[in-house]
Amino acid sequence: MRGLRGRHPGAVCVYFLCVLLPVFFGMNPVTAGLGLLSGFFLLARLLRRLPWKEGLGYLGIAAFSGIVNPLFNHNGQTPLFFLNRNPVTLEALLYGLVMGLLIAAVLLWSRCFMLVMDTDRLLTVTGLLSPKFSLMLSMALRFIPLFRRQAEKVREARKGLGLIREDNGIDRMKGAVRVFDGLVTWGLENGITMADSMAARGYGTGKRTRYPLFSWERGDSLLAACSLGILAAVLAAKLLGWIGYEWYPRLIVPEVSLQSIGAYGLFGLLCFAGPALEAAEKHR
C-alpha cells in the first residue's frame, strides 16, 4: 500500500476533488468539520509533525467569519440582540461559523494538495487534459527563475557601470524601470530563439509522442472509483434532503436517520482515507 505521494497524479486529483466538492458546496457543519479535521491529520502526516500553529490559524478564520457575518447579514428569525438597531440573529451567526469552517477546510486541503502535487505531477495532469497548455505552463514556470536571475544580472551590470543610483526613491524607481526594459528585450529575444529552435526540431509537424513519468496501476483505479462512488452517494443524499441544511429564514436541521448517518460515514471514510494511506506508508 502506497501513500498519496506514490499514487498516480490523476487519481490524486480525483480524490482531492471528491473531498473538496461536498465540503465547499454543501454548507453542512458535519461535512465541513470532517473536512477540517481530516485535513489537519493529513497535513500532520505530510509534514511529519503536528502543525498546531497552522491549525489554530484555520480555526481563527472560522471564528472570524462567525463574528463578522452576523454584523453585516441580518437575515433570520431568531434575534439574539440588537446592535445599532440591527438584529444579530442566530441563523446568521451559525451560517458564518459554518462558512468559516468550510473555508478553513478548503484552505487546509489546498495546502495538502500543494505538498502532494509537485511540478512534475501537475504537468502530468495538465498534459493529459491539454498538451499545449501543459507546454505553456512548463515554459512559464521555467521563465520565472530565469527572469529573476537575469534581473539580478542586469541590475548588477548597470550598477557596476554607474547607471543606477540609489540615493532616493525616485532614483531607485528609475533604475527598476531600466532593468525591466532590459528584461523585456531579453525575454522577446529569448522567445524568438526558442520558437526557431522548436520549429527546427519539427515541433507540431508530426504525431505527438509522450513519455509518462507515472504509470496508472490497479490501486489508482480503486482510489479513483471509490472516491467517485462516495461523491455520488453524498450528492444523492444531499439532493434527497437527508443531509441538507436550510439556514434562512429559519434554521432547519435534517432529521438523524440511517441514510444521513450512512452518508456522513461514507464521507468521513473518504476524508480519512488520505491520512490513513500516508500512515500506512510510513508504517510499511
N, C-alpha and C positions, 0 to 999 in steps of 0.2 A: 504494500500500500504506500503510495506516494502522497506528499502534501500538495498544496495548490501550486507551489512553485515548480513541481515536477509534472504537472498536467499540461495538456495542450492549451495554448493561449485562447483558442476558440471556445473550448469547454469552460475555461476560467471566466471568460467574458459572459457566457450564458449563465453561469452560476451567479455572478455578481448582479447581473441584470434581473434575474428571477428573485433575488433577495431585495433589491432596491425598489422595484416596481410596487409591491404591496406596501412597503414602508412609506414611500413618498406620496402615493396616490390614495392610500387607504384612509388617512385621517382617523386612525384607530389607536388608542393608547396601548393596547396589548401588542400589536404588531410593531409599533414604534419602540416600546420598551424591550421587546425581544431583539429587535434590530440593534438597539443601542448596547444592550448587554453582550450580545454575541460579537458585535464589532469590537468591543473593548477586549474581550478574550482573544479574538483573532489578532488584534494589534499587539497584545502581550506576547502571543506565540511568535509573531513575526519579528518583534524587536528583542525577544528573549529576555524580557523584563516586564515588570508591571508599570505601565505608563500612568501613574497616579495623577501627575500634573495635567496631562492631556485629558484624562477622564474628568477631572474637576472642571477643566475649561469647557468641555462639551456640556456638562451639567449646568455650568454658568450660563451658557447660551440658552438652554431650555428655561432656566429661571428668569432670565432677562426677557425672553419672549412672553412668558406668562405674566410678567409685571407690566410690560409695555402695551400688550394687546388690549386689555380692558380700558386703558386710558384713552384709546382712540376708537375702539369699537364698542358701541353701547347697545348692541343688539342683545336680545334675551329677555325673558320674562321673570327672572329671579334677581332683583337688585339686591346687592349686599350693602352698599352705602352710596351716598351721593358726593361727588367731587365737582365743585364749581357748577352745581345744579345739573350735572350729568351723571346718570346712573352707572355704577360699576357692577356689572352683572356676573353671576356665577357662570353662565354659559360662555361669556367672553373670556373669563379667567381660565376655565378649563380648556377652552379651544386654544388659547395662547400657549398653555403648558404643553398640550399635545403637539402643536405646531413646532415648538422649540425642541421637543423630543425627537420628532422626525427629522428636523433639520440637523440636529446633532448626530443622529444615527447615519444620515446620508453623508455628512462630512467625515464621520469616522470610517465608514466603509469605503469612501473615496480615498482616504489616506491608506487604507489597507490595499486597495486596488493599485495604487501607485507603487507600493512596496513589492507587490507580487509581479506586476507587469513592467518589465524593463523596456528599453528601446527596441531590442530585437523582437520581443513578444508583441509590442504594439505594431511594429512594421509588418509582422507576420499576419496579424488580424486585418490590418488595412490592405495588405497585399491580396488577401483572399476576397475582400469586398471590391477593391478597385486598385489594380496595379499602378495606374498612372498617379492616383492620389498618394499611394504609398511611396512612389519615387519622389514626388514633390515634397512629401513630409520628411523623408530621409535627407533630401538635399537641404531643406530649410533647417533641420536640426544640425546638419553639418556646418552650415554657414554661420550659425550663432557663435560658436567658439572661434571660427576663422575671422569673423568680423571683430571680435573682441581683441584677438591677438594683433590683427592688422591695425586696429585703432591705437593700440599701445605703441606699435612701431612708428606709425605716422606722427603720433604726438611726441615721442622721444626724438625723432629726427628733426621735426620743426623746432622743438625746444633746444636741441643742440645747435641749430643754425641761428638761434636767436630770434625766430619768427613768432614765438609765443611768449607773452609776458603774463604774469600772474599777480600784478600789483593790486588790482581791484576786481570787482565782479564783472565789469564791462569787458576788461581785457580777457578774463577767463572765458566769457561768453563768446567773444570774437575768436579766440583760439579753438573753442569747441566747434564753432561753425566751420572754420577752415579744416579741421580734422574730419568733420562729417562730409565736407565737399570732396576731400581726397578719398574717403571711403566709398562714396557713391561712384566716383570714376573707377576705382579699383573693382568694385562689385560688377559694374557693367562690362568691363574688360574681361573679368574672370568668367562671367556668364557667357559671353560670346565665345571665349576659348573652349569652355565646357560643351557648348552646343556644337561647335565644329568638331570637337573630339568625338561626341556621341554620334554625329552624322557620319564621320569617317569610319566608325566601327559598325555602321549599319543598323543603328537603333531605329526600330519602328518599320523596318523594311521586310521583316520576315516573321515567322511564327515565334511567339514569345515562349521561352522556357524559363523555369524557375527551379531553384534548389531549396527544398524545405528544410528549415533548421529543426523543426519539431515534427514528430510523427504522431498521427492520431491512433490511439490504442483503444482496447476494449473498455478500460477504466474511464477514458474520456467520454465514450458514448454513454456509459452508465451514469456518469455525473451529469451530463447534459440532459439525458432523458428523464432522470429523476427530478432535476431542477424544473424542467418544463412541465412535468406532470404535477408537481406540487403547486407550481404557479397557476396552472389551470384549475386545480381544486380550490385554491384560495380565492381566485377570481369568481368562480362559480358560487362559492359561499357568500362572497360579497354581493353578487347580483341577486341572489335569492334572499338577501336580508338577514342571514344568520349572524354575520359579524359587522353589519353596517350600523354606524352611529349617526344620529341626527342631532345637530348642535343648536340650530336656530329654527324657530323662535324659542323652542323649549328642548332641553336635553332629553333624548330618548335613547336609552341603553337597550341593546338587544337582549333577549332572554338567553339565559345559560341553558344550552341543550347539548345533546350528544354531537350534533352537527357542528356547532360552534367550537366545542372542545376538540373535536377531531381536526377542524381547520386550523385552530391555533397550534395543536400538537404537530401537525404536518409542517406548518411554517416554522415552528421552533426547531424541528428536526433539520429543516433546510438551513436555517441560520447557523446552527451549531455544528453543521457538517464540516464547514471550513476549519474552525478551531480544532475539531476532532481529527481531521486529516493531518493538520500540522502537528498535533500532539503525537499521533501515531507514527508519523515520520521521524520525529525526534526520538521517540522510544525505540524505534527499529534501528 
